[in-house]
């Protein structure tokens, strides 16, 4: 038994396990950089690191298939950069979904008039108007309550079957598949905001008719509170449909991310 232990290079095995863990952390880090919910500025950096390490420990046996990774410094540095690129490429479609929600809500802020009053958004840590913050918080809540965090984690786990940890993909081949996703930001954002936009356009048209019929009435004084009231009423009525749309779109975004990695 002692002879068997002497023949095993324990430092090499430990170094290989640490190298594999570092590579898994690099890919998982893409979630905490871009993915909705995971990348929230409300989560302290230390908590993000603890979550990333715990998730990486759980994915390590699947990623390395139980075999230690070579710990050569030069090769390891290249593999870490590759894993960072793969993690970012996986999380980018998820980040674009969050950007689509923000784009649709920003359009509503402009139409209603809330864009004049911007506040610090706790999720993105940038200045956003009221509805942008509301839709951002609602989207994160929908993702978490509908199991979206599990879907994203399962997507990361599935990415190791598409791009194994020791395979260097053609990163340039991802670009043609990532560029069309930018158009989806505006399409999804418009779909989310469409019911409220239609209601506000009808409200503006009604006030336009009232202004022509009763020129003495100060339509601008009455119009802004009325548009806010109509906007919030339609938002409250449309949020359940938005929840269903976002839940389905999140699963589609994870599938798209895996398809982008497969194309590489």
N, C-alpha and C positions, 0 to 999 in steps of 0.2 A: 504493500500500500504506500509506504514511504517512497519507494522507487517510482511509483506511478505519479505521485505528487511532484517529485523532482523533475520529471520529464515534461510537466505542463508549465508553459511559460505564463504564469499568472499575471505579471505586469503587462505583458502584451495583450492578454485577454481583457484586462481591466481598461487598458488604453483604448482598445477597439470598442468596448462598450461605451466609454465616454465619448469617443468620436461619433458613434452612431447616435447617441443621445443629443449631441450638439447639432447634428444634421437634422434630426427630427424637430428640435426646437426652432431651427431656422425656417423650416417649412410651416410649422404651426404658427410661427410669428406673423405670417401673412394675415391670419384671421384677426389678430390683435392690432394690426396696423390699419386694415381697411374694412373688415366685415362689420355690418351693422350690429350694434349691441356689444360685441367684443371690443371694438375700438372706441367705445364711448369715453369721453374725457371725464365723466363722472366716476369711473373706476380708477382708483389709485394705481400708479405704476407698479408698486410692489405687489398689489393683488393680481394685476395682469401677469407679472412674472411668475407668481406662484401658480396661477391657473395654467399658464403655458408649460411650466415644468411638469405639473401633474398630468396634463393631457399628453405631453411628450412621453412621459414614463409609461402611460397606458398604451400608446401607439408604438413604442419601441420594439416589442417582439414582432408585431406585424410588419413594421418597416424593414427590419434587418433579418427577418426570418430566423431569429435566434443565433445568427452568425455575427461575430465581431467584425467591425469595419476596420480596414487598414488605417493606421494612424500616422501615415507619412504626412509631415506638415504641409508640403507643397500641394499634394493631391487633396488633402483635407480642406485647404483654403479654397481651392477651386470648387470642391463639392459643396461647401457652405454657400458660396456665391450662387451656385446652381440651385440649391434648395431655397434660398431666399427668392430667387427669380420665379421658381415654380410656385412658392407660396403666395407671392404677390399676384401672379397670373391667375391662380385659383380664386383669390379673394377679390380681384378686380370686378368681375360681373356682379358680385354681391354688393360691392361699394357703389356700382352704377345704379343698382336698384334703390339704394338709399338716396342717391343723388336725384333719381327720378321723382321720388316722393318730395324732396326739397324743392325741385323745380316746379312741380304742380302747385305746391303750397305757396311758393313765391309769386306765381302768377295770380293766385287768388288774393294774396296780400296787396298786389298792385291794383287789381280791379276794385277791391273793396275800399282800399285807402289806408290799410294798416302799414304799408311800406314806409310811411313817414315816421313811424314809431318803432325803431329797432332796439332790441335788447340782446344781451349776451346769451347765446344758446348754450346750455350746460352740456349738451351732447357733443357738438362740434367745436365749441369754444370760439365761435365767431359770431358776429352781429347778424341776427336774423329777426324778422318781424314775428308777429304774434302767431299767425297761422303756420308759418314754417316751423316754429318750435312745437306747436300743438301736433301737427302731423308727424314730425320727427319722433316725438315721445310716443304717440299712438302706434307708429310703425314698429318701434322697438318693443313696445308692450305686446303687439300682435305676434311678432316673431318669437318672443320668449314664451308666451302663453300657448301658442300653437305648436310648440316643439321645434321651432326654427333653429334653435341652438343645436339640437340633436341632429337635425338635417345637415347643418353645416359641418359638424364634427364628423358625421358619417361620410360626408363628401370628402373631407381631408383624408380619412382612412381609405376611401376608395381610390384616391389619387395615387396611392402607393402601388395599386395594381395597374394603373395606367402608366405612371412614370416611376419605376422602382428607384430606390435610393442610390443605387450605383450606376444608373443610366443617365447620360447627359443628353437631354432632348435638343432638338433644333429650335432654339428660342425664336429665331427669325421667322420660323413657320407659324408662330402664334399670332403675329401682327395682322395678317389678313382676316383672321377670325375675331380679333379683338376690336378692330376699327368699326365694324357694323354695329357693335353694341352701343356706341355713342348715340346712334340714332334712336335706339330703344329708350334712352333717357327721356327724350321729348315725347315719344309716343305714350309711354306709361304714365308720365307726369300729366299729359293732357287727358288720358283716360280717367285718372284719379280725380282731376279737377273739373271734368266735363259737366257733371250734374249741377255743381254750384255755379259754374260759368254760365250755363244756359239760363239758370234762374236769375242771375244778376243782369244778364243782357235783356231778358224780358222785363225786369224791374226798371232798368234804364229806359227801355222803350216806352213803358207805361208812364214814367215821369216826363218823358219827352212829349207825349200826347197831352198830359195834364198841363205842361207849361204852355203848349199852344192853345189849349182850350181856356185856361185861366192864367193870363199873363201876369196878373197881380200877385199870384202866389209865388213865394220864394222857394222854388223847387230845390235849390242847392242846400238850403237850410234843413229841409225835410228829408231830402234824398239820402244823405249820408247815414243817419240813424236807421232809416228804413232798409238800406242796403246791408248794413251790419246785421239787422234782425233777420232779414231774409237769408243772408249768407249762413248765419249760425243755425237757422232752422234746417236748411237743406244739408249742411254739413252733418248735423246730428242724424238726419234721416239716411244719409248716404254712407256713413262710416261702417255700418255692417257689411255693405257690399264691397267697400274698400278693403275691409279685413279679409274677405274671401279672395279678392283679387291679389292682395299682397302675399297671402299664404301660398297660393298656387304659383305666383311669379317667383317666390323664393326657391321653391323646388325646381322650377325651370332654370333659374340662374345657377343653381348647383349643377344641374345637368349640363348647362352650357359651359360652365367652368371645366368640367371633366372632358367635354368634347374638345375644348380649346387645347387642353393638355394632351389629349389623344392625337390631335392634329400635328403636334410637335414631334 
